[in-house]
Each structure stands twice: as C-alpha cells, then as structure tokens.
Amino acid sequence: MREYSFVFGMLVTLVVCVFIVMTQRWHGRLTLDSDQGVQKFHVGATPRVGGVGILAGLIAVWISASGAVAEVLGAMLLAGMPAFVFGLAEDVTKRVSVRARLLATMASGFCAWLLTGVSLTEVEVWGFDALLEFVPISVLFTMVAVAGVANSVNIIDGFNGLAAGSVIICLAALGIIAVDVGDGVIASICLSLAAVLAGFLAVNFPLGKLFLGDGGAYLLGFLVAWLAVMLPTRNPSVSEWAPLLACGYPVLEVLFSMARRYKRSLNPGYPDRLHLHSLVKMRIIRRHFKGWPACFRNAAVSPICWVYASLPALLAVYFREQTLCLMASFVFSAFVYWLCYRRLVCFHWGRRSIKNSVPQYSS
C-alpha cells in the first residue's frame, strides 16, 4: 500500500464530514436525527449520515492503494454495499425495519463469500467444526456471524465517539495480530480504516456535530467482521477466537442485551436505556459531571467504555494463538462486564434484581 493512502482517506473523510455539517440546512429534513426517543441523549437535531464520509474516505483509500490491498479492500467495499445502503435508507427515511437491516448485513456476508471464497470453516469447537465442513452450513454461519458483529457496532453507537473509538480499538488488535503473523494486507486495511475513522472522529468527538448513523455503523460493523473472518482464514496459526475476542466489547453488549430482553419478555430489537454505555451516562456522568455542557457529558461516556473495550482486545493480542486461553479470556471479559453492569444497576457488587433497580430516565 502506498504510504499516503491512509492519510488521503482520512483527509477525504474529514472534508466530506465537515461539508455535511456545513450544508445541513439543505438536507436536514432528511438527515437530521431527532433528540426525542428512548435511546436519545443528545441535545438538538444532528445529521446522522456520517457513514457517507466514511465510505468516501475508504473509496479514496481504495483508489490510491495498489496490489493486494486494493483488491481485497475493493471486494470488501463492494460486498458491504447492502449493509450500507439499507442502513443509510433508515437514516434518511426512518422506516427500514430492524429485520430488513439484519438481512442486509447477512447479504453483505454472502456477497463477501461470493467475491472472495472465504468463509468460516472451523471455530475450534468439537463437533461443530465437522458441520462447517459443509459449504452451505459454513457460508450460512459466516453470514450470521457477520450480521451479529455488524449489529453489535450499531448497538454501541450511543454517544459521541463511542462506536468509532471502540472499532478503532478492535482494528488495533486485529492489525497488531496481522503484523505479528506477517499479513501486511490485513494490517494495511486495519490501518486505513482506523485512519478514516480518525477523520470522522474529528467532527464527531467530543462535540457531536455528526453521527455515524445506521449506514456508518453497519458498514463499519461489516468491515470489522470480515477482517475478523479473513485474519484466521489467511493465517492458520491465528485462533478463530482471537478476532472474536478482539471485538469482545460490542459482541458482549449484544449478547447481554439479547439475554436481558429475553428475561424481561421483550423483543430482541426492543430499544431501551439499559446498555452498559447508557448506565455509565446515568449512574456516573450524570452524577459526577453535572456542571459540564451536555455535549461534553455525552462524550465523557466514551473514554470510560473504551477502557473496558481495551480489555478483551489486549487479551486477544496476547493469547492470539492459544485457543483455550482465548476462550477463558472471553468468559473473563463477560464476567467483568457482568460485574460492572451489576454495580451500575444496583450500586453494589451483590446480587439484586435488575427489575427493581432500573435507573430513572429523567434528564
């Protein structure tokens, strides 16, 4: 990859994002995100089409790159179009169902398999790997896994910089592992994507002038998921559990959210304010940073969550080739998540019903 490609991509993203913010009076009736809703914490309507800037930056990287990097990145961007288009349609129309967006991300996974021939053929779980030897099962499992990660990034997109910063942490872990095993192509794509996200963060964090939106979140989620699929496939010495653990924070967030909603007899897609980042805002930021302006209070949630996101990412890098240690690390990261969650809900480390400790939503 040419040395300037990732810098070029970052600058293109920054310019496009600034342009979107400056011209919002022209497109705002379609692109502005209302501040009214169960999961809305921001103050004032804000453009939610930051994914357009990210896609523009990635296209710039692809155009300026060469060789295998351009080939692999081009296939990834083409495959990611269903996830991006359906997400962007939701950003603009607010009428695309969760099911439709989930199917779109699965379609992106299928397209990626068609273009690259890559799918998950083993997960180092006895009995299940035998099933993955059958191509249809392998492809279907890969599609579901990719859709799950893409949706997890959308779920954590709740505060200024949270999703983009968390994805950068995931990319850093994947990139370090790629460098260690000598996969320059994956490492270069991780660096390029992180650079593009840095261009977006300059507008998004801490002031929140532009949001990722569903288009940006689903595109990022798909790209990270496909990098996580390709890394162990291209480098057999890397355990399949290493990329999963590298994406541990968003993955655990969606797993805990599904379990919580099932326990409360709610639809898995039901929106609520009981995510870890929502509790950090209501239990920590609202209590200890009352005097801060609203946008800075929202932004203050992200660094706290980034600290947790770094835990599984660091463990993934350290144990990248040791499957049993990676499995244990995933369980440990889940336990730490549960411990922090209980502390935020109940104000203590013991066991108390979450139902009786749900925080109030008053501002």
C-alpha positions as CSV (number, residue, x, y, z in Angstrom):
1,M,0.0,0.0,0.0
2,R,1.3,3.5,-0.9
3,E,2.3,5.3,2.3
4,Y,0.0,8.2,1.7
5,S,-3.2,6.2,1.0
6,F,-4.4,6.1,4.6
7,V,-3.7,9.8,5.1
8,F,-5.5,10.6,1.9
9,G,-8.5,8.6,3.1
10,M,-8.5,10.4,6.5
11,L,-8.5,13.8,4.8
12,V,-11.2,12.9,2.4
13,T,-13.4,11.7,5.3
14,L,-12.8,14.8,7.3
15,V,-13.6,17.1,4.3
16,V,-16.8,15.2,3.5
17,C,-17.9,15.2,7.1
18,V,-17.3,18.9,7.5
19,F,-19.2,19.5,4.3
20,I,-22.2,17.5,5.6
21,V,-22.3,19.5,8.8
22,M,-22.0,22.9,7.0
23,T,-24.7,22.1,4.5
24,Q,-27.2,20.5,6.9
25,R,-29.7,23.3,6.3
26,W,-30.1,22.0,2.7
27,H,-30.5,18.3,3.5
28,G,-31.5,18.4,7.2
29,R,-35.2,17.5,6.7
30,L,-33.9,14.1,5.6
31,T,-30.7,13.6,7.5
32,L,-31.2,15.1,10.9
33,D,-31.5,12.8,13.9
34,S,-34.2,14.0,16.4
35,D,-33.3,14.3,20.0
36,Q,-36.6,12.7,21.0
37,G,-36.7,8.9,21.8
38,V,-35.9,6.2,24.3
39,Q,-32.2,6.0,23.3
40,K,-31.7,9.7,22.6
41,F,-29.3,11.5,24.8
42,H,-28.0,14.3,22.6
43,V,-29.4,17.8,22.6
44,G,-30.6,19.3,19.3
45,A,-31.1,17.6,15.9
46,T,-27.9,16.4,14.4
47,P,-27.0,14.9,10.9
48,R,-26.8,11.1,11.1
49,V,-25.2,10.4,7.8
50,G,-21.5,10.2,8.9
51,G,-21.3,6.9,7.1
52,V,-21.2,8.8,3.8
53,G,-18.0,10.5,4.9
54,I,-16.5,7.1,6.0
55,L,-17.4,5.4,2.7
56,A,-15.9,8.4,0.7
57,G,-12.7,8.1,2.7
58,L,-12.5,4.3,2.1
59,I,-13.1,4.7,-1.6
60,A,-10.3,7.3,-1.6
61,V,-8.0,4.7,0.1
62,W,-9.0,2.1,-2.5
63,I,-8.3,4.4,-5.4
64,S,-4.9,5.4,-4.1
65,A,-3.9,1.9,-2.9
66,S,-2.3,-0.8,-5.2
67,G,-1.8,-4.5,-5.4
68,A,-3.4,-6.9,-3.0
69,V,-4.6,-4.2,-0.6
70,A,-6.7,-2.5,-3.4
71,E,-8.0,-5.9,-4.5
72,V,-9.1,-7.1,-1.0
73,L,-10.4,-3.7,0.1
74,G,-12.4,-3.2,-3.2
75,A,-14.1,-6.6,-2.7
76,M,-14.9,-5.7,0.9
77,L,-16.4,-2.3,0.0
78,L,-18.5,-3.9,-2.8
79,A,-19.8,-6.6,-0.5
80,G,-20.6,-4.1,2.2
81,M,-23.0,-2.1,0.0
82,P,-26.2,-3.9,1.1
83,A,-25.4,-3.2,4.7
84,F,-24.5,0.4,4.0
85,V,-27.5,1.1,1.6
86,F,-30.1,-0.3,4.0
87,G,-28.6,1.5,6.9
88,L,-28.5,4.8,5.0
89,A,-32.1,4.3,3.9
90,E,-33.0,4.0,7.6
91,D,-31.0,7.2,8.4
92,V,-33.0,9.1,5.7
93,T,-36.5,7.6,5.8
94,K,-36.6,6.2,9.4
95,R,-38.8,3.4,8.1
96,V,-36.5,0.5,7.4
97,S,-37.1,-2.4,9.9
98,V,-34.5,-4.0,12.1
99,R,-35.2,-7.3,10.3
100,A,-34.5,-5.8,6.9
101,R,-31.3,-4.2,8.1
102,L,-30.2,-7.5,9.7
103,L,-30.9,-9.4,6.4
104,A,-29.0,-6.8,4.5
105,T,-25.9,-7.4,6.6
106,M,-26.3,-11.1,6.1
107,A,-26.5,-10.4,2.4
108,S,-23.2,-8.5,2.6
109,G,-21.6,-11.6,4.2
110,F,-22.9,-13.7,1.4
111,C,-21.6,-11.2,-1.2
112,A,-18.2,-11.3,0.5
113,W,-18.1,-15.1,0.2
114,L,-19.0,-14.9,-3.5
115,L,-16.2,-12.4,-4.1
116,T,-13.5,-13.9,-2.0
117,G,-14.4,-17.5,-1.5
118,V,-13.7,-17.1,2.2
119,S,-15.9,-18.4,5.0
120,L,-15.5,-19.8,8.5
121,T,-14.6,-23.5,8.2
122,E,-13.7,-24.1,11.9
123,V,-14.2,-22.4,15.2
124,E,-12.3,-25.0,17.3
125,V,-15.4,-26.3,19.0
126,W,-15.6,-30.1,19.0
127,G,-18.5,-31.4,16.8
128,F,-19.4,-28.0,15.3
129,D,-16.3,-27.9,13.1
130,A,-17.5,-31.1,11.4
131,L,-20.7,-29.3,10.4
132,L,-18.7,-26.4,9.0
133,E,-17.0,-28.7,6.5
134,F,-20.2,-28.5,4.5
135,V,-20.1,-25.3,2.4
136,P,-23.7,-24.2,2.8
137,I,-23.5,-24.5,6.6
138,S,-20.2,-22.7,6.6
139,V,-21.5,-19.8,4.5
140,L,-24.7,-19.5,6.5
141,F,-22.8,-19.5,9.8
142,T,-20.4,-16.8,8.4
143,M,-23.4,-14.7,7.3
144,V,-25.0,-14.9,10.7
145,A,-21.7,-14.1,12.5
146,V,-21.0,-11.1,10.2
147,A,-24.5,-9.8,10.8
148,G,-24.2,-10.2,14.5
149,V,-21.0,-8.2,14.7
150,A,-22.4,-5.5,12.3
151,N,-25.5,-5.2,14.5
152,S,-23.3,-5.0,17.7
153,V,-21.5,-2.0,16.4
154,N,-24.8,-0.3,15.7
155,I,-26.0,-1.1,19.3
156,I,-23.0,0.6,20.9
157,D,-23.4,3.7,18.7
158,G,-25.0,5.7,21.5
159,F,-22.6,8.5,22.4
160,N,-20.1,10.8,20.7
161,G,-17.2,8.8,19.7
162,L,-18.2,5.5,21.4
163,A,-18.7,3.2,18.3
164,A,-15.9,4.7,16.2
165,G,-13.4,4.7,19.1
166,S,-14.4,1.1,20.0
167,V,-14.0,0.0,16.4
168,I,-10.5,1.6,16.3
169,I,-9.6,-0.5,19.4
170,C,-10.8,-3.6,17.6
171,L,-8.9,-2.7,14.5
172,A,-5.7,-2.0,16.5
173,A,-5.9,-5.5,18.0
174,L,-6.6,-7.1,14.6
175,G,-3.8,-5.1,13.0
176,I,-1.2,-6.0,15.6
177,I,-2.0,-9.7,15.2
178,A,-1.8,-9.3,11.4
179,V,1.6,-7.6,11.7
180,D,2.8,-10.3,14.1
181,V,2.0,-13.1,11.6
182,G,3.3,-11.2,8.6
183,D,-0.1,-10.4,6.9
184,G,0.7,-6.9,5.5
185,V,-2.6,-6.7,3.6
186,I,-4.9,-7.1,6.6
187,A,-2.6,-4.8,8.7
188,S,-2.8,-2.1,6.0
189,I,-6.6,-2.3,5.7
190,C,-6.9,-2.1,9.5
191,L,-4.6,1.0,9.5
192,S,-6.6,2.6,6.6
193,L,-9.9,2.0,8.3
194,A,-8.6,3.4,11.6
195,A,-7.3,6.5,9.8
196,V,-10.6,7.1,8.1
197,L,-12.4,6.8,11.5
198,A,-9.9,9.3,12.9
199,G,-11.2,11.8,10.2
200,F,-14.8,11.1,11.3
201,L,-13.9,11.4,15.0
202,A,-12.5,14.9,14.4
203,V,-16.1,16.0,13.7
204,N,-18.0,13.6,16.0
205,F,-15.9,13.7,19.2
206,P,-16.4,15.4,21.5
207,L,-18.8,18.0,20.1
208,G,-21.1,15.5,18.3
209,K,-21.6,17.6,15.2
210,L,-22.2,14.5,13.1
211,F,-23.3,11.0,13.9
212,L,-22.4,7.6,12.3
213,G,-26.0,6.7,11.6
214,D,-27.1,3.2,10.8
215,G,-25.3,3.4,7.4
216,G,-21.9,4.1,9.0
217,A,-22.4,1.7,11.9
218,Y,-23.5,-1.3,9.7
219,L,-20.7,-0.6,7.2
220,L,-18.1,-0.4,9.9
221,G,-19.5,-3.5,11.6
222,F,-19.4,-5.5,8.4
223,L,-15.9,-4.4,7.6
224,V,-14.5,-5.3,11.0
225,A,-16.4,-8.6,10.9
226,W,-15.0,-9.5,7.6
227,L,-11.5,-8.6,8.7
228,A,-12.1,-10.9,11.7
229,V,-13.1,-13.7,9.3
230,M,-10.2,-13.3,6.9
231,L,-7.4,-13.0,9.5
232,P,-7.5,-16.6,10.8
233,T,-8.5,-17.9,7.4
234,R,-5.4,-16.4,5.8
235,N,-3.2,-17.2,8.8
236,P,-4.0,-20.7,10.2
237,S,-1.7,-20.1,13.2
238,V,-4.2,-17.5,14.5
239,S,-7.0,-18.9,16.5
240,E,-10.6,-18.1,15.3
241,W,-11.2,-17.0,18.9
242,A,-8.7,-14.2,18.7
243,P,-10.7,-11.9,16.3
244,L,-13.9,-12.7,18.3
245,L,-12.2,-11.6,21.5
246,A,-10.7,-8.5,19.7
247,C,-14.3,-7.5,19.1
248,G,-15.3,-8.5,22.6
249,Y,-17.0,-5.3,23.8
250,P,-19.6,-4.9,21.0
251,V,-20.2,-8.7,20.8
252,L,-20.7,-9.0,24.6
253,E,-23.0,-5.9,24.5
254,V,-25.3,-7.5,22.0
255,L,-25.3,-10.9,23.8
256,F,-26.1,-9.3,27.2
257,S,-28.8,-7.1,25.5
258,M,-30.5,-10.2,24.0
259,A,-30.4,-12.0,27.3
260,R,-31.7,-9.0,29.2
261,R,-34.6,-8.5,26.8
262,Y,-35.4,-12.2,26.8
263,K,-35.5,-12.2,30.6
264,R,-37.9,-9.3,30.5
265,S,-40.1,-10.9,27.8
266,L,-39.2,-8.2,25.3
267,N,-38.5,-8.4,21.6
268,P,-34.7,-8.6,21.0
269,G,-34.9,-5.5,18.8
270,Y,-36.8,-3.5,21.5
271,P,-34.9,-0.2,22.3
272,D,-34.1,0.6,25.9
273,R,-31.6,2.6,28.0
274,L,-30.1,-0.4,29.8
275,H,-27.0,-0.8,27.7
276,L,-23.7,-0.5,29.6
277,H,-23.0,2.9,28.0
278,S,-26.5,4.1,28.9
279,L,-25.9,3.1,32.6
280,V,-22.5,4.8,32.6
281,K,-24.2,8.0,31.5
282,M,-27.0,7.8,34.0
283,R,-25.1,6.4,37.0
284,I,-21.6,8.1,36.7
285,I,-21.6,11.0,34.3
286,R,-25.0,12.5,35.3
287,R,-24.0,12.2,39.0
288,H,-20.4,13.4,38.9
289,F,-20.3,15.8,35.9
290,K,-23.5,17.8,36.4
291,G,-21.8,21.1,35.6
292,W,-20.5,20.1,32.2
293,P,-22.2,21.1,29.0
294,A,-24.5,18.4,27.6
295,C,-22.3,17.5,24.6
296,F,-19.2,17.0,26.9
297,R,-21.3,14.9,29.3
298,N,-22.3,12.7,26.4
299,A,-18.7,12.5,25.1
300,A,-17.4,11.6,28.6
301,V,-19.1,8.2,28.4
302,S,-16.9,7.0,25.6
303,P,-13.5,7.0,27.3
304,I,-14.9,5.0,30.2
305,C,-16.3,2.4,27.8
306,W,-13.1,2.4,25.7
307,V,-11.2,1.3,28.8
308,Y,-13.4,-1.8,29.0
309,A,-13.2,-2.4,25.3
310,S,-9.4,-2.5,25.6
311,L,-9.5,-5.4,28.0
312,P,-10.7,-8.2,25.5
313,A,-8.7,-6.5,22.7
314,L,-5.4,-6.7,24.7
315,L,-6.2,-10.3,25.7
316,A,-6.8,-11.2,22.1
317,V,-3.4,-9.9,21.1
318,Y,-1.6,-11.6,24.0
319,F,-3.2,-15.1,23.5
320,R,-3.7,-14.9,19.7
321,E,-2.6,-18.5,19.1
322,Q,-3.9,-20.1,22.3
323,T,-7.5,-21.1,21.9
324,L,-8.2,-22.3,25.4
325,C,-6.7,-19.1,26.9
326,L,-8.8,-17.1,24.4
327,M,-11.9,-18.9,25.4
328,A,-11.1,-18.4,29.1
329,S,-10.4,-14.7,28.3
330,F,-13.8,-14.3,26.6
331,V,-15.5,-15.8,29.7
332,F,-13.4,-13.5,31.9
333,S,-14.3,-10.4,29.9
334,A,-18.0,-11.4,30.1
335,F,-17.7,-11.7,33.9
336,V,-16.1,-8.3,34.1
337,Y,-18.9,-6.9,32.0
338,W,-21.5,-8.5,34.3
339,L,-19.7,-7.2,37.4
340,C,-19.6,-3.7,36.1
341,Y,-23.2,-3.9,34.9
342,R,-24.4,-5.1,38.3
343,R,-22.5,-2.4,40.1
344,L,-24.1,0.3,37.9
345,V,-27.6,-1.1,38.2
346,C,-27.6,-1.9,41.9
347,F,-24.9,0.4,43.3
348,H,-23.2,-2.7,44.9
349,W,-21.5,-5.9,43.9
350,G,-24.0,-8.3,45.2
351,R,-27.0,-10.0,43.6
352,R,-30.1,-7.9,43.4
353,S,-32.9,-8.0,40.9
354,I,-32.3,-5.7,37.9
355,K,-36.1,-5.2,37.6
356,N,-36.1,-3.5,41.0
357,S,-33.1,-1.3,40.2
358,V,-33.8,0.1,36.8
359,P,-32.5,3.7,36.7
360,Q,-34.8,6.5,36.0
361,Y,-34.7,8.3,32.6
362,S,-35.2,11.8,33.8
363,S,-32.6,14.3,32.4
